[in-house]
């Protein structure tokens, strides 16, 4: 199981909780893997440090997407997914394409479009707008 594997890799229970990878089980004693049965995407700061995770369910279950809980190191409203990979391309192109999610960013990167970031949903916050402004004043919004 996830907890055993993480402990075998030297990851403490405390760190798993801080990263929102484990939550207390409400049905039994023990822990629940927060992103169970989901494809997990690491979320990075603009400097390239992991600050949280996002997970997409692989079947038709709900919720479709889950993110790490808000914490001192992760606040979804202040993050742009993919900025760590895209910031130089954004500066070079002098524009950014803003999309909704992880797979949108990855699809465009695979097609050679590197000046793209995701707001992790359909609302652009003022913090995210200020973050974009550090790199460019030209934004193309391409939400689904």
N, C-alpha and C positions, 0 to 999 in steps of 0.2 A: 504494500500500500504506500501511498504518498509519504506519510510521516516516517515510516521505516526507511524508505529510500533517501529522504532528505537527511535524516539523522546519520545514515551510513556515509553520506557525503560530508558530514561534519557541520551541517546546518542546525543550529539550535532551535528548539521550540519557540523561544522568545523572538528570534529573528523571523521565523515563519509567521508568527502573529503580527509583528510589526509591519511585515510586508503584505498583510492581508491575504496570505496564502492559506491560512487556517483560521477557522472560527469555532467557538464552542458548539458542540452538537446540541440541538434542542430536543432530540429524540432519545438520546442515550448518553452515557458517560463517555467522554473523549472529545475528539476533534473532527471537524468536517472540512474537507478540502474545498475551499471557496470556489475554485475554478474547475471542479470535477466535470469530466466529459465535455471540456471546452478546449478549443485551440487557443493557446495563450500567446499574447503579444507583449514583449517587454516595452515599457514606455520610458523614454529617456529625457533627461534635461537637455537644453540646447548644447551643453558642454559634453554630452555623451554618457552621463551617469544614469543608471537605472533608478527611476524614482517610483515606479508602480507597474502594474500589469493590467492588461485588458484581456477578456476572454469571450470568444464567440461560441455559442452552442453549435454542435454539429448536426443536430436533428431539428425538428420544428418546435422544440420546447421554448419556453419563455422564462426569463427575459432572454432575448436574442443576444444581447451584450451585457457583460458585467465588467466593472472596473474595480481596482483597488479602492478601499475605503479612503476617504480624505484623511490626511495626516499632515505632519509638519513637512514631510518631503514630497507628498503627492496631493495636488489640488487640481482636479480636472479642468477647472475654469481658468487655470493659469498655464496650461500646457498646450503645446501644438505638437501633435504626433508627427514624427518624421523630421522635425526642424534640425535635429542633430546631423542628419544626413543631407539636408537640403539647403542649409543656410548659405553655403558658398554659391550654389547654383542660383539661388534667389538674388544674391548680390550681383552676380554676373548678368542675369537676365533682366534685372531691375524690375521684376514682377514676381508674384506668387499666385499659384492656383490653390484655392482653399476648397477642400473636399470634406466629407463627413467622417470617414473612418479609415481604419488600418488598411483594409484590403483595397480601398480606393488609392491610397498612397502607394502601396506595393504594385498595383496594376500599372499605374502611370510610370513608376520607376522602371518597371520591366520593359516598358515601351520607349524608354529613353527620355522621358520627361521628368527631370530631377527637381524642378523648382515648385514642389508641391508639399503641402502640409494638411493635416486634418485637425478640425476643431473638436473631434470626438463627440459628434452630435450635430444637430441643426441650429444650435445657437452659438453665435460668436460673442464672447464676453469682452468687456472693455479691457481686461487684462490681456486677453489673447490679441486684441487689436493693437495694444501698445507693444506687445512682443513682435508682431509683424512689422510695425513701424520702425523698429530698430534696423530692419533689413531692406525694406522697400515701402513706397507709398502707393504702389499699384497692385491691387488685389482683384483677382477674378474668382468669383464664388461659383462653384460647380457642385452644388448639393443635388442629391438624387431627386 
